[in-house]
């Protein structure tokens, strides 16, 4: 991978992550017909971006193990974000926000990601560090949050509408 591609992929990931964090700290209407849109879009883009990285790479047992570990952690952190989300009903509509504490879990996600990248690069499992895989892990994180958020919307906590 060239430096230019690495920088471009890094910028893409930072932009997506920044957009997600911004949206998480704001009250958003929980549209049950669209809650899966974000995770699906991230997953599709992740698969498309990963195709070029996977095409010439060998995927060994360590890479599979690291991918599985990161996938489990991504979903778990997403579930935690969903559990920490605030849910309210305003004018008959459900609204949710992850808030500051839940958004701080992004730093945990980032630390996990960096740790896995370092481990993968040092071990020769560079496929794990590709931008497409990062987007797939973000998709799994968002899916975990969505699952928990949908569960929590059945019993929204009373939070003052500001």
Secondary structure as UniProt FT lines:
FT   HELIX           3..24
FT   STRAND          28..29
FT   TURN            32..36
FT   HELIX           37..55
FT   HELIX           61..84
FT   STRAND          86..90
FT   TURN            91..92
FT   STRAND          93..97
FT   HELIX           99..123
FT   HELIX           126..129
FT   HELIX           131..152
FT   HELIX           153..155
//
